[in-house]
Amino acid sequence: MKKYLLQLIEGNTLTQADTHEIMLNIVEEKYNVQQIAALLMAMQTRGVTVDELLGFRQGLLETGKYLDFSEYNTLDIVGTGGDGKNTFNISTCSAFVIAGAGYKVTKHGNGGSSSVSGASNVLQGHGVKFTDDIDHLKRSLEETGICYFHAPLFAYGMKFVGPTRKALTIPTCFNLLGPLVNPCHPKNSLHGAANQSQLRLYTNLHQRIGDNFGVITSYDGYDEISLTSGFKICTNDFEKVLTPVDLGLKYVKQSDIYGGETAEEAQKIFDSVLEGTSTEAQKNVIIANAACGISIMDKNMSMADSVAMARESLDSGKALQTFQKFVELNS
C-alpha cells in the first residue's frame, strides 16, 4: 500500500492493474483501516479516474458472485446515489413500469445511502425476501419481467470497505461502483449521475465496458430525471440536453418529489404511483425515467412513444400487476 499512497501524494494516478490488485488485497484483508482510509481520501481529493474505477470494478466482480443471464436481454436502472436530495424510490418504481411495458429488468440495488429509503428498503417493506439463487431469480424474471439483486449478496468485497466508508462519512469512489457491479452484467443500463463530472466519468466507463447504456443527470443535482430542471443524457449514439417540456411533461418543484422523513413515507408514495393515487408530479417523474429506460432498450422508439408506453403501463395497471406478482413470488 505504501507505494500506492506515495504515488497519490506525488499527484500521480493509479493504473487499472494497480486498483485491481488493491481490491483483491482489501478482500484478503492485507491492509488496515487507516491505510484504506488514506487511499480513499487521497483519491477523493484528486478525483477518481476511469482506469482506477475499472480496476476496482474488476476486483469486485472477481471476488463476488456472477449470475449467467446471457440468454436474456435485460436492463438495469439505478442511480449512483449521494445526491442528497432524498427523493422517493424513483428508479425502483420506474423499473416496475418498464417491466409492465414488456421489457425485462434485472435491477441491482441496496439500502438507502443518502436517502431514507433505497430499493432494498422499499422491497423489504413489502415483505420481499432477497436471494442469490439463480433459478429463483430467473423464474422471477420470466414470470414477472423483473428480478432483484440485493447487492450485499453478490458484491462480497464491499463489506471489507464498509466500516471505513462509514467512518469517513463522505462519498468515496466506492459510491460510484455500486451501479457498475450488477452480478449478471446486463446488456443494457440506465444510470443516473449526481453531477456533470460524474456523468462524463460514467459515459467514459460505459464506453470502455461496451454495453448499451444511457447516463443521465439533472442540472440541479439529481441523479435521475427529476423534472425540476433540464437534464442531460449520454448514450452510445448521442448526447442531448432536454427539458421536461421536450418529454411533453411539466416542470415540478423539488418538494413535489421529496421522499419524506421516514422509509414508510417513501414507501407510501411509491405505492401511490403504482396504484394511480399519487400526485401528477410524482407520476410524471416516474413516467420520465421509465420512458428513458424504454428508449435505451428500444432505440427505434421516439421519446414521445416511449413516454406514451410508460404512461400506458401505469394507467392500465400493468405496472401495479407486475409489482404485485413480483412481491407474491419473492415473499
C-alpha positions as CSV (number, residue, x, y, z in Angstrom):
1,M,0.0,0.0,0.0
2,K,2.9,2.4,0.8
3,K,3.9,2.6,-2.9
4,Y,0.4,3.4,-4.0
5,L,0.0,6.1,-1.3
6,L,3.3,7.7,-2.3
7,Q,2.2,7.8,-5.9
8,L,-1.0,9.5,-4.9
9,I,0.8,12.0,-2.7
10,E,3.0,12.9,-5.6
11,G,-0.1,13.7,-7.7
12,N,0.0,10.6,-9.9
13,T,-2.9,8.4,-10.8
14,L,-3.0,4.6,-10.4
15,T,-3.4,2.1,-13.3
16,Q,-6.3,-0.3,-13.7
17,A,-3.9,-3.1,-12.7
18,D,-3.0,-1.2,-9.5
19,T,-6.5,-0.8,-8.3
20,H,-7.4,-4.3,-9.3
21,E,-4.6,-5.6,-7.1
22,I,-5.6,-3.2,-4.3
23,M,-9.2,-4.5,-4.4
24,L,-8.0,-8.1,-4.2
25,N,-5.7,-7.2,-1.3
26,I,-8.6,-5.4,0.5
27,V,-10.7,-8.6,0.3
28,E,-7.8,-10.6,1.6
29,E,-7.6,-8.1,4.5
30,K,-3.9,-7.2,3.8
31,Y,-4.5,-3.5,4.7
32,N,-5.6,-1.9,7.9
33,V,-8.5,0.6,8.1
34,Q,-6.1,3.5,8.3
35,Q,-4.4,2.6,5.1
36,I,-7.8,2.1,3.3
37,A,-9.0,5.5,4.6
38,A,-5.8,7.2,3.4
39,L,-6.2,5.7,0.0
40,L,-9.9,6.7,-0.3
41,M,-9.3,10.2,0.9
42,A,-6.3,10.7,-1.5
43,M,-8.4,9.5,-4.4
44,Q,-11.5,11.5,-3.4
45,T,-9.5,14.7,-3.0
46,R,-8.0,14.4,-6.5
47,G,-10.9,12.8,-8.3
48,V,-11.0,9.1,-9.4
49,T,-10.1,8.2,-13.0
50,V,-11.8,5.8,-15.4
51,D,-8.9,3.3,-15.1
52,E,-9.0,3.4,-11.3
53,L,-12.7,2.7,-11.2
54,L,-12.4,-0.1,-13.8
55,G,-9.7,-1.8,-11.7
56,F,-11.8,-1.7,-8.6
57,R,-14.8,-2.9,-10.6
58,Q,-12.8,-5.9,-12.0
59,G,-11.7,-6.8,-8.4
60,L,-15.2,-6.6,-7.0
61,L,-16.6,-8.7,-9.9
62,E,-13.9,-11.3,-9.5
63,T,-14.4,-11.6,-5.7
64,G,-18.2,-11.5,-6.0
65,K,-20.9,-13.9,-7.3
66,Y,-21.7,-13.9,-11.0
67,L,-25.1,-14.9,-12.4
68,D,-25.3,-16.0,-16.0
69,F,-28.3,-14.3,-17.6
70,S,-26.7,-14.0,-21.0
71,E,-29.8,-15.6,-22.6
72,Y,-31.8,-12.6,-21.7
73,N,-31.8,-9.0,-23.0
74,T,-32.3,-7.0,-19.8
75,L,-31.9,-3.5,-18.4
76,D,-30.7,-2.2,-15.1
77,I,-31.9,1.2,-13.9
78,V,-30.2,2.7,-10.9
79,G,-28.6,6.0,-9.8
80,T,-25.2,6.4,-8.1
81,G,-26.9,7.9,-5.1
82,G,-25.2,10.5,-2.9
83,D,-27.1,13.4,-4.5
84,G,-28.5,14.3,-1.0
85,K,-32.0,15.0,-2.5
86,N,-33.9,12.3,-0.5
87,T,-36.4,11.6,-3.3
88,F,-38.8,8.7,-3.1
89,N,-37.8,5.5,-4.8
90,I,-37.8,6.8,-8.4
91,S,-35.6,4.3,-10.2
92,T,-37.2,1.3,-8.4
93,C,-40.7,2.4,-9.2
94,S,-39.6,3.1,-12.8
95,A,-38.2,-0.4,-13.1
96,F,-41.7,-1.9,-12.5
97,V,-43.2,0.5,-15.0
98,I,-40.6,-0.7,-17.6
99,A,-41.3,-4.3,-16.8
100,G,-45.0,-3.6,-17.0
101,A,-44.4,-2.3,-20.5
102,G,-43.0,-5.7,-21.5
103,Y,-39.2,-5.2,-21.1
104,K,-37.1,-7.4,-18.9
105,V,-35.4,-5.7,-15.9
106,T,-32.5,-7.1,-13.8
107,K,-32.5,-4.5,-11.0
108,H,-29.5,-4.2,-8.8
109,G,-29.7,-2.2,-5.6
110,N,-29.2,-1.8,-1.9
111,G,-30.5,0.1,1.1
112,G,-30.6,3.9,1.1
113,S,-27.3,5.8,1.4
114,S,-28.2,9.4,1.1
115,S,-32.0,8.9,1.4
116,V,-34.2,7.4,3.9
117,S,-35.3,4.6,1.6
118,G,-33.3,2.7,-1.0
119,A,-34.5,-0.1,-3.4
120,S,-33.9,-2.8,-0.8
121,N,-35.8,-0.8,1.9
122,V,-38.9,-0.4,-0.1
123,L,-39.0,-4.0,-1.3
124,Q,-38.4,-5.3,2.2
125,G,-41.2,-3.1,3.4
126,H,-43.5,-5.2,1.2
127,G,-42.2,-8.5,2.6
128,V,-39.8,-9.3,-0.3
129,K,-37.0,-11.7,0.7
130,F,-33.7,-11.4,-1.1
131,T,-32.0,-14.4,-2.6
132,D,-28.9,-15.3,-4.7
133,D,-30.5,-18.4,-6.0
134,I,-30.2,-18.2,-9.8
135,D,-33.1,-20.5,-10.5
136,H,-35.5,-18.5,-8.4
137,L,-34.2,-15.2,-9.9
138,K,-34.7,-16.4,-13.4
139,R,-38.2,-17.6,-12.6
140,S,-38.9,-14.1,-11.2
141,L,-37.6,-12.6,-14.4
142,E,-39.6,-14.9,-16.7
143,E,-42.9,-14.8,-14.8
144,T,-42.9,-11.1,-13.7
145,G,-40.5,-9.4,-16.1
146,I,-38.2,-8.3,-13.3
147,C,-35.8,-9.8,-10.7
148,Y,-33.9,-8.0,-8.0
149,F,-30.3,-8.4,-6.9
150,H,-29.7,-7.2,-3.3
151,A,-26.1,-6.0,-3.6
152,P,-24.6,-7.5,-0.4
153,L,-25.4,-11.0,-1.6
154,F,-23.2,-10.6,-4.6
155,A,-20.5,-7.9,-4.2
156,Y,-18.8,-9.5,-1.3
157,G,-15.8,-7.2,-1.5
158,M,-17.9,-4.2,-0.5
159,K,-18.1,-5.4,3.1
160,F,-14.4,-5.0,3.6
161,V,-14.5,-1.3,2.9
162,G,-17.9,-0.7,4.6
163,P,-16.6,0.2,8.1
164,T,-14.0,2.7,6.6
165,R,-16.6,4.3,4.4
166,K,-19.0,4.6,7.2
167,A,-16.3,6.2,9.5
168,L,-15.3,8.7,6.8
169,T,-19.0,9.9,6.5
170,I,-18.3,11.4,3.0
171,P,-18.8,9.9,-0.5
172,T,-15.8,7.9,-1.9
173,C,-15.1,6.2,-5.2
174,F,-17.0,3.2,-3.9
175,N,-20.2,5.1,-4.1
176,L,-19.7,5.1,-7.8
177,L,-19.1,1.4,-8.1
178,G,-22.4,0.0,-7.0
179,P,-24.2,0.5,-10.3
180,L,-21.2,-0.9,-12.2
181,V,-21.2,-4.4,-10.5
182,N,-24.6,-5.8,-11.3
183,P,-23.9,-9.6,-10.9
184,C,-25.5,-10.5,-14.2
185,H,-23.7,-7.9,-16.3
186,P,-26.9,-6.8,-18.1
187,K,-26.6,-5.9,-21.8
188,N,-28.4,-2.5,-21.2
189,S,-28.2,0.0,-18.4
190,L,-29.6,3.4,-17.5
191,H,-27.5,5.0,-14.8
192,G,-28.1,8.3,-13.0
193,A,-25.2,10.5,-12.1
194,A,-25.4,13.3,-9.4
195,N,-23.5,15.9,-11.4
196,Q,-21.8,16.7,-14.8
197,S,-18.4,15.3,-13.9
198,Q,-19.9,12.0,-12.8
199,L,-21.9,11.9,-16.0
200,R,-18.8,12.3,-18.1
201,L,-16.9,9.7,-15.9
202,Y,-19.7,7.2,-16.3
203,T,-20.1,7.8,-20.0
204,N,-16.4,7.0,-20.5
205,L,-16.7,4.0,-18.2
206,H,-19.5,2.5,-20.2
207,Q,-17.7,3.1,-23.5
208,R,-14.9,1.0,-22.1
209,I,-17.2,-1.6,-20.7
210,G,-19.0,-1.9,-24.1
211,D,-22.7,-2.2,-23.0
212,N,-25.7,-0.4,-24.4
213,F,-26.1,2.5,-22.0
214,G,-27.7,5.7,-21.0
215,V,-26.3,8.1,-18.4
216,I,-28.4,11.0,-17.1
217,T,-28.1,13.9,-14.7
218,S,-30.4,16.7,-13.9
219,Y,-28.8,20.2,-13.9
220,D,-29.9,20.9,-10.4
221,G,-28.0,17.9,-9.0
222,Y,-30.4,14.9,-9.1
223,D,-29.1,11.5,-10.2
224,E,-32.2,10.9,-12.3
225,I,-34.7,12.9,-14.4
226,S,-36.2,15.0,-11.7
227,L,-38.4,17.3,-13.9
228,T,-37.2,20.1,-11.6
229,S,-34.8,21.3,-14.2
230,G,-33.4,20.4,-17.6
231,F,-31.3,17.3,-17.8
232,K,-28.5,15.7,-20.0
233,I,-28.5,12.2,-21.4
234,C,-25.5,10.5,-22.9
235,T,-25.8,7.2,-24.8
236,N,-23.7,5.1,-27.2
237,D,-25.2,7.2,-30.0
238,F,-25.8,10.7,-28.8
239,E,-25.6,13.4,-26.2
240,K,-28.7,15.5,-25.6
241,V,-29.8,18.3,-23.3
242,L,-33.6,18.1,-22.8
243,T,-36.3,19.7,-20.6
244,P,-39.5,18.3,-19.2
245,V,-41.3,20.1,-22.0
246,D,-39.4,18.1,-24.6
247,L,-41.0,15.0,-23.0
248,G,-44.5,16.5,-23.1
249,L,-44.4,16.9,-19.3
250,K,-44.5,19.8,-16.9
251,Y,-41.8,21.2,-14.6
252,V,-42.2,20.2,-11.0
253,K,-41.0,21.6,-7.7
254,Q,-38.3,19.8,-5.6
255,S,-40.9,19.4,-2.8
256,D,-43.1,17.5,-5.2
257,I,-40.8,14.5,-5.4
258,Y,-39.4,14.6,-1.8
259,G,-39.4,11.2,-0.2
260,G,-40.4,12.3,3.3
261,E,-38.7,11.8,6.6
262,T,-39.1,8.1,7.0
263,A,-38.9,4.9,4.9
264,E,-42.7,4.4,5.5
265,E,-43.4,7.8,3.9
266,A,-41.3,7.0,0.9
267,Q,-43.0,3.6,0.5
268,K,-46.4,5.2,0.7
269,I,-45.5,7.5,-2.3
270,F,-44.0,4.5,-4.2
271,D,-47.3,2.6,-3.7
272,S,-49.5,5.5,-4.6
273,V,-47.7,5.9,-8.0
274,L,-48.3,2.3,-9.0
275,E,-51.9,2.4,-7.6
276,G,-52.8,5.6,-9.5
277,T,-53.4,7.7,-6.5
278,S,-50.3,9.8,-6.5
279,T,-49.9,13.5,-7.4
280,E,-49.4,14.3,-11.1
281,A,-45.8,15.4,-10.4
282,Q,-44.9,12.1,-8.7
283,K,-46.5,10.1,-11.5
284,N,-44.8,12.2,-14.2
285,V,-41.3,11.8,-12.8
286,I,-41.7,8.0,-12.9
287,I,-43.0,8.2,-16.5
288,A,-40.0,10.3,-17.5
289,N,-37.4,7.9,-16.1
290,A,-39.3,4.8,-17.3
291,A,-39.6,6.3,-20.7
292,C,-35.8,6.9,-20.8
293,G,-35.2,3.3,-19.9
294,I,-37.6,2.1,-22.6
295,S,-35.8,4.3,-25.1
296,I,-32.5,2.7,-24.2
297,M,-34.0,-0.8,-24.7
298,D,-35.7,0.2,-28.0
299,K,-33.6,2.6,-30.0
300,N,-36.1,2.8,-32.8
301,M,-38.8,4.3,-30.5
302,S,-39.2,8.0,-30.3
303,M,-39.2,9.7,-26.9
304,A,-42.8,10.6,-27.3
305,D,-43.7,7.0,-28.0
306,S,-41.7,5.8,-25.0
307,V,-43.4,8.3,-22.8
308,A,-46.8,7.1,-24.0
309,M,-45.7,3.5,-23.4
310,A,-44.6,4.3,-19.8
311,R,-47.9,6.1,-19.2
312,E,-49.9,3.2,-20.5
313,S,-48.0,0.8,-18.2
314,L,-49.2,2.9,-15.2
315,D,-52.6,3.8,-16.4
316,S,-53.6,0.3,-17.5
317,G,-52.5,-1.2,-14.2
318,K,-49.8,-3.4,-15.8
319,A,-47.0,-1.8,-13.7
320,L,-49.0,-2.5,-10.5
321,Q,-49.9,-6.0,-11.6
322,T,-46.2,-6.6,-12.3
323,F,-45.2,-5.4,-8.8
324,Q,-47.9,-7.5,-7.1
325,K,-46.8,-10.6,-8.9
326,F,-43.2,-9.9,-8.1
327,V,-44.0,-9.4,-4.4
328,E,-46.1,-12.6,-4.3
329,L,-43.3,-14.7,-5.9
330,N,-40.5,-13.2,-3.9
331,S,-42.0,-13.1,-0.4
